[in-house]
Amino acid sequence: MRATILATLAVFLLPASVTVATPKEWSDREAIVEVTHDIRAHKIRFYWWGGYAPSPVGVPEQYYRIAFKYPKVDGGMGCLVRDRALREQQRVFCEAYNTRMLSYLLRER
C-alpha cells in the first residue's frame, strides 16, 4: 500500500519538478509572447533590470511613476555579474516587455 502511494506521488510530482526547472528564455520574441499573455490576463507588472540601482528599462523617466504602481519582477537585478551575454539578453527582454506594457497602459488611460 505504501509503495503504491509513493509511486503515485512520484508520477505526479516528477513532471511538475521538470516544468518548474526549465530555464527562462531571455529573448525579445519571448518577451512579446509573455507581455501579450499578461495583458490579456490583466496581470500588469514591470521587469526591473540593473546593478546597484535597477530600473524598469524601456520606460522613459517621465513614466516611472506608472511603473512604480505595479509589481516589480526581477529581470536581472544585482551587482555581481559573471555572464555578460546573459545580462544583455535579460536587458533586451526587459526593454521589449516594458515598452509593450507601457504602451498598453498609456492607450488604456
HELIX and SHEET records of a PDB file:
HELIX    1   1 ARG A    2  VAL A   20  1                                  19    
HELIX    2   2 ASP A   28  ARG A   40  1                                  13    
HELIX    3   3 GLU A   61  TYR A   63  5                                   3    
HELIX    4   4 TYR A   64  PHE A   68  1                                   5    
HELIX    5   5 ARG A   84  GLU A  108  1                                  25    
SHEET    1   A 2 PHE A  46  GLY A  50  0                                        
SHEET    2   A 2 LYS A  72  MET A  77  1                                        
END                                                                             
